[in-house]
Structures are given as structure tokens and as C-alpha cells.
Amino acid sequence: MIDAFTDLWDLYLRHGYVLCDRDDEFRLRTVCLYLSRQAKSLTVSLEDILRTATQGPTPQWQSLRTQLR
């Protein structure tokens, strides 16, 4: 259970990094997590994350970044 919490927290932190890149300077398009105990990595596109995390129309990252300013 601790690993699952750590992995989720890591994912939330990565979303924060994406949202803080307000000018899209780093051109982040994917998020990758490394699950050390399973010796596996998981790479997911940001668009897929938004599509599955929201209901209705999928918001754009840039509009979310703008709302945080």
C-alpha cells in the first residue's frame, strides 16, 4: 500500500510540474513512472491522462496552465 501511495504521489507531483511549465518551455508531452519493486516503467501521454481524468470535453493543458496564473 505504501508503494501505491508513493506512486500516486509521484504522479501528482509530475502533473504539478507540467502545470507549472506555463510557457511550455520544456514541451512536456508524456509522464513516465518507474516502479522499482516491479522493475517496470509506465509511460503515459498527458492527453491520455486528461482524457481519462475528466468527463465531457478534454481540456487543453495550456488552458489549465493559464487558469493557475
C-alpha distances in whole Angstrom, upper triangle without the diagonal:
4,5,5,6,9,10,11,12,14,15,17,18,20,21,23,25,26,27,29,31,33,36,34,35,33,33,29,29,25,22,20,17,16,13,14,12,14,17,17,18,18,21,22,25,25,27,25,22,25,26,23,22,25,28,31,33,31,31,32,30,34,34,31,32,35,33,32,35
4,5,5,6,9,10,10,12,14,15,16,18,20,21,23,24,26,27,29,32,34,33,33,31,31,28,28,24,21,19,16,15,12,13,12,14,16,17,18,18,21,22,25,25,27,25,23,25,27,24,23,26,29,32,33,31,31,32,30,33,33,30,30,34,32,30,33
4,5,5,6,9,10,10,12,14,15,16,18,20,21,23,24,26,27,30,33,31,31,28,29,25,25,22,18,16,12,11,9,9,8,10,13,13,14,15,18,19,22,22,25,23,20,23,25,22,21,25,28,31,32,29,30,30,28,31,32,29,29,33,32,30,33
4,5,5,6,9,10,11,12,14,15,17,19,20,21,23,24,26,29,32,29,30,28,28,24,23,20,17,15,12,12,9,12,11,12,14,14,14,14,16,17,20,20,23,20,18,20,22,19,18,22,24,28,29,26,27,27,26,29,30,26,27,31,30,28,31
4,5,5,6,8,10,10,12,14,15,17,18,20,21,22,25,27,30,28,29,27,27,24,24,21,17,16,13,14,12,14,14,15,17,17,16,16,18,18,21,20,23,21,18,20,22,20,18,21,24,28,29,26,26,27,25,28,28,25,25,29,27,25,29
4,5,5,6,9,10,10,12,14,15,17,19,20,21,23,26,28,27,27,25,25,22,22,19,15,14,11,11,10,11,12,14,15,15,14,14,17,17,20,20,23,21,18,21,23,21,19,23,26,29,30,27,26,27,24,27,28,25,25,28,27,25,28
4,5,5,6,9,10,11,13,14,15,17,19,20,22,24,27,25,26,23,23,19,19,16,12,11,8,9,8,10,11,12,13,12,11,11,13,14,17,17,19,18,15,18,20,18,17,20,23,27,27,24,24,24,22,25,26,23,23,27,26,24,27
4,5,5,6,9,10,11,13,14,15,17,18,20,23,26,24,25,23,22,19,19,16,12,12,10,12,11,14,15,15,17,15,14,12,14,14,16,15,18,16,13,15,18,15,14,17,20,24,24,21,21,22,20,23,24,20,21,24,23,22,25
4,5,5,6,9,10,11,13,14,15,17,19,21,24,23,24,22,22,19,19,17,13,13,11,13,13,15,16,17,18,17,16,15,16,16,18,16,19,18,15,17,20,18,16,19,22,25,26,23,22,22,20,22,23,20,20,23,22,20,23
4,5,5,6,9,10,11,13,14,15,17,20,23,21,21,19,19,16,17,14,10,10,8,10,11,13,15,16,16,15,13,12,13,14,16,15,18,17,14,17,19,18,16,20,23,26,26,23,22,22,19,21,23,20,19,23,23,20,23
4,5,5,6,9,10,11,13,14,16,18,21,19,20,18,18,14,14,11,8,9,7,10,12,14,16,17,17,15,13,11,11,11,12,11,14,14,10,13,16,14,13,16,20,22,22,19,18,18,16,19,20,17,17,21,20,19,22
4,5,5,6,9,10,11,12,15,17,20,18,20,18,18,15,15,13,11,12,11,14,15,18,20,20,21,19,16,14,14,13,14,12,15,15,11,13,16,15,12,15,19,21,21,18,17,17,15,17,18,15,15,18,18,16,19
4,5,5,6,9,10,11,13,15,18,17,18,16,17,14,15,14,11,12,11,14,15,18,20,21,21,19,17,15,15,15,15,13,17,17,14,15,19,18,16,18,22,24,24,21,19,19,15,18,19,15,15,18,18,15,18
4,5,5,6,9,10,11,14,16,14,15,13,13,10,11,10,7,9,9,12,15,17,20,20,20,18,15,13,12,12,12,10,14,15,12,13,17,16,15,17,21,23,22,19,18,16,13,16,17,15,14,18,18,16,18
4,5,5,6,9,10,12,15,13,15,13,13,10,11,10,8,11,12,15,17,20,23,23,22,20,17,15,13,12,11,9,12,13,10,10,14,14,12,14,18,20,19,16,14,13,10,13,14,11,11,15,15,13,16
4,5,5,6,9,11,14,13,15,13,14,12,13,13,11,14,14,18,20,22,24,25,25,23,20,18,17,15,15,12,15,16,13,13,17,17,15,17,20,22,21,18,16,15,11,13,14,11,10,13,13,11,13
4,5,5,6,10,12,11,12,10,11,9,12,12,10,13,14,17,19,21,24,25,24,22,19,18,16,15,14,12,15,17,14,15,19,19,17,19,23,24,23,19,17,15,12,13,15,12,10,14,15,12,14
4,6,5,8,10,8,10,9,9,7,9,9,9,12,14,18,20,23,26,26,25,22,19,17,15,13,12,9,12,14,12,12,16,17,15,17,20,22,20,16,14,12,8,10,12,10,8,12,13,12,14
4,5,6,10,9,11,11,11,10,12,13,12,16,17,21,23,26,28,28,28,26,22,20,18,16,14,11,13,15,13,12,16,17,15,16,19,20,19,15,13,11,7,8,10,7,5,9,10,8,10
4,5,9,9,10,10,12,11,14,15,14,17,19,22,24,27,29,30,29,27,24,22,20,19,17,14,17,19,17,16,20,21,19,20,23,24,22,19,16,14,10,10,12,10,7,10,11,8,9
4,6,5,6,7,8,8,12,13,14,17,19,22,25,27,30,30,29,27,23,22,19,18,16,13,16,19,17,16,20,22,20,21,24,25,22,19,16,14,10,9,12,11,8,10,13,11,11
4,6,8,10,10,11,14,16,17,20,22,25,28,31,34,34,33,30,27,25,22,20,18,15,16,20,18,17,20,22,20,21,24,24,21,19,15,12,9,7,10,9,5,7,10,9,8
4,5,8,9,11,14,17,18,21,24,27,30,32,35,35,34,32,28,26,23,21,19,16,17,21,20,19,22,24,23,23,26,26,23,20,17,14,11,8,11,12,9,9,13,12,11
4,6,5,7,10,13,15,18,21,24,27,29,33,32,31,28,25,23,19,18,15,13,15,18,17,17,20,22,21,21,24,25,22,18,16,12,9,8,12,12,9,11,14,14,14
4,6,8,12,14,16,18,21,24,27,29,33,33,31,29,25,24,20,20,17,16,18,21,20,20,23,25,24,25,28,28,25,22,19,16,13,12,15,15,12,14,17,16,16
4,6,9,11,13,15,18,20,24,26,29,29,27,25,21,20,17,17,15,14,16,19,18,19,21,23,23,24,27,28,25,22,20,16,13,13,16,16,14,16,19,18,18
4,6,9,12,14,18,21,24,26,30,29,27,24,21,19,16,15,12,11,13,16,16,16,19,21,21,22,25,25,22,19,17,14,11,11,15,15,13,15,18,18,18
4,6,8,11,14,17,20,23,26,25,24,21,17,16,12,11,9,8,11,13,13,14,16,18,18,19,23,23,21,17,16,13,10,11,15,14,13,16,18,17,18
4,7,10,14,17,20,23,26,24,23,20,16,14,10,9,6,6,8,10,11,12,14,16,16,18,21,21,19,15,14,12,10,12,15,14,14,17,19,19,20
4,7,10,13,16,19,22,21,19,16,13,10,7,6,4,5,8,9,9,11,13,14,15,17,21,22,20,16,16,14,12,15,17,16,16,20,21,20,22
4,7,10,13,16,19,18,17,14,10,8,6,5,6,7,10,10,9,12,14,14,14,17,21,22,21,18,17,16,13,16,19,17,17,20,21,20,22
4,7,10,13,15,14,13,10,7,5,4,6,9,10,13,13,12,15,17,17,17,20,23,25,24,21,21,20,17,20,22,20,20,24,25,23,26
4,6,9,12,11,11,8,6,5,6,9,12,13,16,15,13,17,19,17,17,21,24,27,26,23,23,22,20,23,25,22,22,26,26,25,27
4,6,9,9,7,6,4,6,9,12,15,16,20,18,17,20,22,21,21,24,28,30,30,26,27,26,23,26,28,26,26,29,30,28,30
4,6,6,6,5,6,8,11,14,17,19,22,20,18,22,23,21,21,25,28,31,31,28,28,28,26,29,31,28,28,32,32,30,33
4,5,5,7,8,11,14,17,21,22,25,23,22,25,27,25,25,29,32,35,35,31,32,31,29,32,34,31,31,34,35,33,35
4,6,8,11,13,17,19,23,24,27,25,23,27,28,26,26,30,33,36,36,33,34,33,31,34,36,33,33,37,37,35,38
4,5,9,11,15,17,21,23,25,23,22,26,26,24,25,29,31,34,34,31,32,32,30,34,35,33,33,37,37,35,38
4,7,10,14,17,20,23,25,23,22,26,27,25,26,30,32,35,35,32,33,32,30,33,35,33,33,37,37,35,38
4,7,10,13,17,19,22,19,19,23,24,22,23,27,29,32,32,28,29,29,27,30,32,30,30,34,34,33,36
4,7,10,13,16,18,17,16,20,21,20,20,24,27,29,29,26,26,25,23,27,29,27,27,30,31,30,32
4,7,10,13,15,13,12,16,17,16,17,20,23,26,25,22,23,22,20,24,26,24,24,28,28,27,30
4,7,10,12,11,11,14,15,15,16,19,22,24,23,20,20,19,18,21,23,21,22,25,26,25,28
4,6,8,7,7,10,11,11,13,16,18,20,19,16,17,16,15,18,20,19,19,23,23,23,26
4,5,5,6,9,10,11,12,15,17,19,17,13,14,13,12,15,17,16,17,20,21,21,24
4,5,5,6,9,10,10,12,15,17,15,11,11,10,8,12,14,12,13,17,17,17,20
4,5,5,6,9,10,11,13,14,12,8,9,8,8,12,13,13,14,17,18,19,21
4,5,5,6,8,10,13,14,13,9,11,11,12,15,16,15,17,20,20,21,24
4,5,5,6,9,12,14,13,10,11,11,11,14,15,13,15,18,18,19,22
4,5,5,6,9,11,10,6,7,8,8,12,12,11,13,16,16,16,19
4,6,6,8,9,8,5,8,10,11,15,14,14,16,19,18,20,23
4,6,8,10,11,9,11,13,14,17,17,16,18,21,20,21,24
4,7,10,11,9,10,12,13,16,16,13,16,19,18,18,22
4,7,8,7,8,11,12,15,14,12,16,18,16,18,21
4,7,7,10,13,15,18,16,15,19,20,18,20,23
4,6,9,13,15,18,15,15,19,20,18,21,24
4,6,9,13,15,13,13,17,17,17,19,22
4,7,9,12,11,11,14,16,15,17,20
4,7,9,7,7,11,12,11,14,16
4,5,5,7,9,10,11,13,15
4,5,5,6,9,10,11,13
4,5,5,6,9,10,11
4,5,5,6,9,10
4,5,5,7,9
4,5,5,7
4,5,5
4,6
4
